Amino acid sequence: MRGNLSGKSPQNPALQMDALKAAGCEKIFTEKASGSHRDRPQLMAALDYLRAGDTLVVWKLSRLARSLTQVIKTAAEIHERGIALKVLTQNIDTSTSEGRLFFHMTAAFDEFQRELIVENTRAGLAAANKRGRRGGRPKAMDAQAIKQAEALLKDTKNYPFIGDVIDQLGIGRTAFYRYFPTDRIKELRNEHSAET
């Protein structure tokens, strides 16, 4: 058996270490980061170290991953490699039929939760759509603002700089250039100089 211990637990690390040794762990990996951190070098080292027939033993399920989805994914990956998972504080052991059943049920609940989230999101969007609300950010410029911007761009006497036009319109630089690419600005500026 192999053990994995997270050092960021409120429990006494010595207690965890003793429990892992009592569970028969031959090699113990001590992680300095909690399960909520992405970078888990000791967990990765433990997973690389494991071979078919081994058992990964963890103190708590939360030490294995940041979310239930990740726990299930990790458990499935090690199961495919012929490795069992044992969680000491939650009495889970995937080397037994009960442990495997627990994981299958957990995976089913996780899938159900994801489907509920998708359904609720779609229902909320449909209800908002019926009330006339469209998703996404409101447009920075409507047709009237575009005409105003075109007039300001042509007025090179009062607005010699593009920044002056943008300030007058009261919109962001990125939004302005989305509506008026450089070629369009040159075209409008040249129209004015050709007229005078």
Secondary structure, DSSP 8 states (H G I E B T S, - for coil): -EEEEETT-SS-HHHHHHHHHHTT-SEEEEESS-TT-S--HHHHHHHHH--TT-EEEES-GGGT-SSHHHHHHHHHHHHHTT-EEEETTTTEETTSHHHHHHHHHHHHHHHHHHHHHHHHHHHHHHHHHHTT--SS---S--HHHHHHHHHHHH-TTT--SHHHHHHHHT--HHHHHHHS-HHHHHHHHHHHHHH-
